[in-house]
Amino acid sequence: MAFNGQSIGNMKIGINARFLAHPYTGIGQYTYNLVQALGKIDKKNEYLLFTPELVELQLPDNFRQIRIPEKEYKSESLRKTHWEHVLIPQEIKKWNVELAHFLYPSNPKKKLGIPTIVTVHDVIPWVLPSYRKRLRSKIYHLYTKLALKKADHIITVSNFSKDEIMRVLKIEEKNIHVTYLAPPLQSKKDTPPDMPHRRDFLLYVGGYDERKNIPQLMEAYQKHIANHYSIDLILIGGENKGLEQYLTDEYCERVDGRFLVKPKGKIVFTEPLPPNELTTLYKQGKALVHMSTYEGFNLPLVEAMSNGLPIICADIPVNHEVTDENAHFVDPSTVDTIGIGIHEFLNKKNLQSELKKKGRERAKDFDWKKTAEETLYVYNLFT
């Protein structure tokens, strides 16, 4: 649904902007980029950004950060839950907010008495048991599921997620609006730095959740790639969380059992990187490799395409939607299917060139200005 991005009326809009303080998370990127884009197109509405800590931002005068300190509970999850469901509603009432937007499922179950919009990026907490292992997690996600039914409108990030929300949360299609994500906004001062590398590399960007399939990706790389190609695998997204058992130069000897093979490539871990450094790696890499078995959108695919980096990704519905078929799709279910899939890509030079070109074209469909316009369209449904 197209919209010209103009604000119809003047509203006081309250936004749960908690994740401004966590810029390297998916929700953090969404929060920062959406707020920045709204600031460029909407000069009429007043925005109150509720955060536990103030963050340095350059925004127009109609945007204001409101710090809401967390209560000092010992449990981090309890501090977060109390902040979301008790303190935020209090502040919304105090500041006479006319419309509330929660940028992730965190709206209170009790209606606020004003239009309430919630962005639901995916239904992962309700369909994957690994996200509900602890009793507190089960209670929290049950609460958020019930609360979402009280929202006036849902924004989500892909048609796949829209279908999943309808299926899992039983929310009507008329109450859901899709706004795609886009590559991070960068200022002119964020010039990509020079980051030379010793050899070619495959790139992974993201977390190490179970669904991300990192152990199988690592084993596939060591079994099928590291001993045949002078190409590294760089994993960007976090610390080496329990993955040491999969990181060994002797992997092929352990698999084959006959002779020692010295790998030509290595696995390299890095912490999350700022957008300008990440852009450099996207521009230098051989391919983005992403074998996650479940995603709501998969932003790294868009980032890769916008920088001309071909994609090797899991054959799951949302990846087909995001790339518009401009990727090399691989069965992510086994080490061998992943490894052979990467091997096939590396031996198809024409495919690499084709995906690089078509990916750049597809990336033009993702733009934060468009996302902000569509978000403002949803706001204006309630004026």
Secondary structure, DSSP 8 states (H G I E B T S, - for coil): --------S--EEEEE-GGGG-TTSHHHHHHHHHHHHHHHH-SSSEEEEEESS-------TTEEEEE------S-HHHHHHHIIIIIHHHHHHHTT-SEEEESSS---SS--SS-EEEE----HHHH-GGGG-SHHHHHHHHHHHHHHTT-SEEEES-HHHHHHHHHHT---GGGEEE----S----TT--------SSEEEEEES---GGG-HHHHHHHIIIIITTTSSEEEEEESS---S-GGG--TTHHHHHH-S-----SS-EEEE----HHHHHHHHHH-SEEEE--S--SS-HHHHHHHHTT--EEEE--HHHHHHHTT-SEEE-TTSHHHHHHHHHHHHT-HHHHHHHHHHHHHHHTT--HHHHHHHHHHHHHTT-
